[in-house]
Amino acid sequence: MAATVVRYLRAAGEHPAAGAAPRPTVPLDTTPPRLRAVTDDERVPVGAEEFRSVLGNFASGVTVITAPGAEGAGGPAGFACQSFASLSLDPPLVTFMVGRGSTSWPRIARAGVFCVNVLSADQGQLCRTFAVSGADKFAGVAYEPAPVTGSPQLAAVQAWIDCRIHAVHTGGDHLIVVGHVLALGATEGSSPLLFHRGGFGRLAPL
């Protein structure tokens, strides 16, 4: 059985104790973006299809962002997310991007916390499950509460990062969500799921 490494990041007064109700720390802007008008004689510099095609050459890992069900919001929320990155070591911050039209984001915002689940190489189908909008994404999916926030920590993931929402910034038609890391862990010996040019892959020795 692969060894599991878990770390808790705690600082006095910076997050709720285990089992306590989490508190969002900033107002969350979910208003539509104000887009710049393009005049008839002005060419849009980059088309959407060209943008997707070129940026698809950047290979990345794949995550599922999850949050516990908030009062009156039903069960837990989650969505597949390619745009995730570490942001700061001191304090420990991570970031992910989410479209303003996401149906999962308002529920995550209300919860005020989230867990980043870094998918393993054999979890491509799990990614597809969480990429579907409007379905019961957690049906038949094994998970347990993350240790600090209670967000769903999916089974057999390569790594997980338990966070509270630290800040939310506008980024065009997306929101840039910053999370303060409260606990994290990884399974040693596993390999990550990769996404490149619209398909899944895995690491291979050079």
C-alpha positions as CSV (number, residue, x, y, z in Angstrom):
1,M,0.0,0.0,0.0
2,A,1.4,3.4,-1.0
3,A,2.4,5.6,2.0
4,T,0.3,8.7,2.6
5,V,1.9,12.0,3.6
6,V,-0.3,14.5,5.4
7,R,0.6,18.0,6.6
8,Y,-1.5,20.5,8.6
9,L,-0.8,24.2,8.3
10,R,-2.0,26.0,11.3
11,A,-1.5,29.6,12.5
12,A,-3.2,31.0,15.6
13,G,-6.4,32.8,14.7
14,E,-6.1,32.3,11.0
15,H,-8.7,29.5,10.5
16,P,-11.4,27.7,12.3
17,A,-10.7,24.7,14.5
18,A,-11.7,21.3,13.1
19,G,-15.5,21.0,13.2
20,A,-16.1,24.7,13.5
21,A,-18.2,26.5,10.8
22,P,-15.8,28.1,8.2
23,R,-16.2,31.8,7.6
24,P,-15.6,33.5,4.2
25,T,-13.2,36.4,4.7
26,V,-14.0,38.6,1.6
27,P,-17.1,39.5,-0.3
28,L,-17.3,37.4,-3.5
29,D,-17.9,39.2,-6.8
30,T,-20.1,37.2,-9.1
31,T,-21.4,40.0,-11.3
32,P,-20.9,39.7,-15.1
33,P,-17.7,41.1,-16.6
34,R,-17.8,44.5,-18.4
35,L,-16.4,43.7,-21.8
36,R,-14.7,46.3,-24.0
37,A,-16.6,47.2,-27.2
38,V,-14.9,46.5,-30.5
39,T,-15.7,49.0,-33.3
40,D,-16.6,47.9,-36.8
41,D,-13.1,48.8,-38.2
42,E,-11.2,47.1,-35.4
43,R,-10.1,43.5,-35.7
44,V,-10.4,41.3,-32.6
45,P,-6.7,40.5,-32.0
46,V,-7.3,36.8,-31.1
47,G,-10.2,34.6,-32.0
48,A,-11.7,32.2,-29.4
49,E,-11.0,29.1,-31.5
50,E,-7.4,30.1,-32.2
51,F,-6.9,30.9,-28.5
52,R,-8.1,27.5,-27.4
53,S,-6.1,25.7,-30.1
54,V,-2.8,27.4,-29.2
55,L,-3.2,27.3,-25.4
56,G,-4.2,23.6,-25.7
57,N,-0.5,22.9,-26.3
58,F,0.2,23.7,-22.7
59,A,0.1,20.4,-20.8
60,S,-1.2,20.5,-17.2
61,G,-2.4,18.3,-14.4
62,V,-6.1,17.9,-13.7
63,T,-7.9,18.6,-10.4
64,V,-11.4,18.4,-9.0
65,I,-12.4,21.4,-6.8
66,T,-15.0,20.3,-4.2
67,A,-16.8,22.0,-1.3
68,P,-19.2,20.8,1.4
69,G,-22.9,21.5,1.1
70,A,-23.8,24.8,2.6
71,E,-27.1,25.4,4.5
72,G,-30.0,25.4,2.1
73,A,-27.7,24.6,-0.9
74,G,-28.2,20.8,-1.0
75,G,-25.3,18.4,-1.2
76,P,-21.6,19.0,-1.9
77,A,-20.4,20.8,-5.0
78,G,-17.5,20.1,-7.3
79,F,-16.2,20.6,-10.8
80,A,-13.2,19.5,-12.9
81,C,-10.5,22.2,-13.1
82,Q,-7.4,22.4,-15.3
83,S,-6.4,25.9,-14.3
84,F,-4.9,25.3,-10.8
85,A,-1.5,26.4,-9.5
86,S,0.4,27.1,-6.3
87,L,0.7,30.8,-5.6
88,S,2.6,31.6,-2.4
89,L,4.8,29.8,0.1
90,D,4.5,32.3,2.9
91,P,1.6,32.4,3.5
92,P,0.7,29.1,1.8
93,L,-1.7,30.1,-1.0
94,V,-3.1,28.3,-4.1
95,T,-5.2,29.5,-6.9
96,F,-7.7,28.2,-9.4
97,M,-9.8,29.9,-12.1
98,V,-13.5,29.3,-12.7
99,G,-15.9,30.6,-15.3
100,R,-18.4,33.2,-14.2
101,G,-21.2,31.0,-15.7
102,S,-20.3,28.0,-13.5
103,T,-23.2,26.5,-11.6
104,S,-20.9,25.0,-9.0
105,W,-19.0,28.2,-8.1
106,P,-21.9,30.0,-6.3
107,R,-22.2,26.9,-4.0
108,I,-18.5,26.8,-3.4
109,A,-18.5,30.6,-2.6
110,R,-21.3,30.2,-0.1
111,A,-19.4,27.4,1.6
112,G,-16.3,29.6,1.9
113,V,-14.0,26.7,1.7
114,F,-12.8,24.1,-0.8
115,C,-10.6,21.1,-1.4
116,V,-8.3,20.7,-4.4
117,N,-8.2,17.0,-5.5
118,V,-5.2,16.3,-7.8
119,L,-6.3,13.4,-9.9
120,S,-4.2,10.2,-10.5
121,A,-3.4,8.8,-13.9
122,D,-6.2,6.3,-13.8
123,Q,-8.9,8.8,-12.9
124,G,-9.8,10.1,-16.3
125,Q,-13.4,8.9,-16.0
126,L,-13.7,10.7,-12.6
127,C,-12.6,13.9,-14.4
128,R,-15.3,13.4,-17.0
129,T,-17.9,12.9,-14.3
130,F,-17.1,16.2,-12.7
131,A,-16.9,18.0,-16.1
132,V,-20.6,17.5,-16.7
133,S,-22.9,20.3,-15.7
134,G,-26.2,19.7,-13.8
135,A,-25.7,16.1,-13.0
136,D,-25.4,14.4,-9.6
137,K,-21.6,14.4,-9.8
138,F,-21.1,12.6,-6.4
139,A,-23.3,9.6,-7.2
140,G,-21.2,6.5,-6.6
141,V,-18.0,8.5,-6.0
142,A,-16.1,7.5,-2.9
143,Y,-14.9,10.4,-0.7
144,E,-14.4,11.5,2.9
145,P,-14.4,14.9,4.6
146,A,-11.2,16.8,4.4
147,P,-9.8,17.2,7.9
148,V,-10.3,21.0,8.4
149,T,-13.0,22.2,6.1
150,G,-15.1,19.0,5.6
151,S,-14.9,19.4,1.8
152,P,-15.1,16.2,-0.1
153,Q,-11.6,14.6,-0.3
154,L,-12.0,12.1,-3.2
155,A,-10.6,8.6,-2.8
156,A,-7.4,7.5,-4.5
157,V,-6.3,11.0,-5.6
158,Q,-2.6,11.7,-6.0
159,A,-2.8,14.7,-3.6
160,W,-5.3,17.0,-1.9
161,I,-5.2,20.5,-0.5
162,D,-7.7,21.7,2.0
163,C,-8.4,25.5,1.9
164,R,-10.5,28.4,2.9
165,I,-11.3,31.1,0.4
166,H,-8.8,33.9,0.9
167,A,-9.7,36.3,-2.0
168,V,-11.5,36.4,-5.3
169,H,-10.4,38.6,-8.3
170,T,-11.9,39.4,-11.7
171,G,-10.2,37.9,-14.8
172,G,-12.3,38.7,-17.8
173,D,-15.0,36.0,-18.2
174,H,-13.4,34.0,-15.3
175,L,-12.9,34.5,-11.6
176,I,-9.4,34.0,-10.0
177,V,-10.0,32.3,-6.6
178,V,-7.2,32.3,-4.1
179,G,-7.2,29.8,-1.3
180,H,-5.4,29.8,2.1
181,V,-4.0,26.2,2.6
182,L,-5.0,24.7,6.0
183,A,-4.0,21.0,5.4
184,L,-2.7,18.9,2.6
185,G,-1.5,15.4,1.8
186,A,-0.1,13.2,-1.0
187,T,0.1,9.6,-1.9
188,E,3.7,8.6,-2.6
189,G,4.4,6.5,-5.6
190,S,1.3,7.5,-7.7
191,S,1.4,9.2,-11.1
192,P,-0.7,12.3,-12.1
193,L,-3.3,12.5,-14.7
194,L,-2.2,14.9,-17.5
195,F,-4.3,17.0,-20.0
196,H,-3.0,18.0,-23.3
197,R,-4.7,19.2,-26.6
198,G,-8.1,17.9,-25.5
199,G,-7.0,14.5,-24.3
200,F,-5.7,12.7,-21.2
201,G,-2.2,11.3,-20.8
202,R,0.3,10.2,-18.2
203,L,4.0,10.7,-17.4
204,A,6.6,8.5,-19.0
205,P,10.4,8.3,-18.4
206,L,12.5,10.5,-20.7
